[in-house]
Amino acid sequence: MTGTLYLVPNLLGATPPQDVLPARTLAVARTLAHWIVETPKPARAFLKALAVERPIAALSIVEIGERPDALRLQALLAPAHEGNDVGVLSDAGCPGVADPGALLVAAAHAQGLSVEPLVGPSSLLLALMASGMNGQRFAFHGYLPARPEARAAAVRALEAESRSLRVTQLFIETPYRNVAMLDTLVATLAPATRLCVAADLTLPTESVQTRPARDWRGRDFAGYARRPAMFLIEA
């Protein structure tokens, strides 16, 4: 018999696991001895917070890498073929969404392994839920360009697509560039285009605000500096 590949959602920040993750997710994660993770250090911190059944040092914690090839994927999934259940863990949120875990899951399906997603926080869906924007048609674009001119051009293109297709556009930024992103957004978006900023989701400092771009202008964005945030626009 082969094992199951469990997709285990990670926390979105420093908060007690039981405040965010349901009982079954916690129960399954605490029993797993084999882990494939985005980055080992935050994975160990997460497993320590879970109070897993085995000592952390006794667990197999293997980094997936950004672009694992077929041989690497085969090696990563070997424990499952030997009958062991295996957990997949991102640095934050749901594995397989905007991280290399999707390649691993695709390989697991191709190799006939059972794949089971567990319930937990997704910053994309939480932000969309709280934004008041179109939840029937939406697209996630990851990171926009870092250079100011290219970033502004990307924002204009996403706004135009939102207007023509009636789609909500979601994207993220490295937290230390949040202020620069907001400066670009308020300078580039049409006055009536709605902008939502969802910061510190699931944390005590969580804030979600949606308003037309014109109402964001002139505000001090320093409060968003270095906070994990999702940005959403709807034209």
HUWO-V751145 format. One record per pair of residues at least 24 apart in sequence whose C-alpha atoms are under 6 Angstrom apart, sorted by the first residue. I is the first residue (numbers start at 1). J is the second residue. Records with the same first field share a line. If there is no record, write none. Layout:
I=J ; J
This chain:
1=83
2=80 ; 81 ; 83
3=80 ; 83 ; 84 ; 85
4=85 ; 114 ; 115
5=86 ; 87 ; 115
6=87 ; 116 ; 117
7=87 ; 88 ; 117 ; 118
8=88 ; 89 ; 118
9=93 ; 94 ; 120
10=92 ; 93
11=92 ; 93
12=92 ; 93
21=120
25=118
33=59
34=60 ; 86
35=60 ; 61 ; 86 ; 87 ; 88
36=61 ; 62 ; 63 ; 64 ; 88
37=63 ; 64 ; 88 ; 89 ; 90
38=63 ; 64 ; 90 ; 91
39=63
66=100
93=121 ; 122
94=122
127=198
134=168
137=167
138=167 ; 168 ; 169
139=169
140=170 ; 171
141=171
142=171 ; 172
143=171 ; 172 ; 173
159=235
162=234 ; 235
163=235
168=233 ; 234
169=232 ; 233
170=231 ; 232
171=231
172=230 ; 231
175=226 ; 227 ; 228
176=225 ; 226
178=225
179=221
186=213 ; 217
193=234 ; 235
194=233 ; 234
195=232 ; 233
196=231 ; 232
197=230 ; 231
198=229 ; 230
199=228 ; 229
200=228
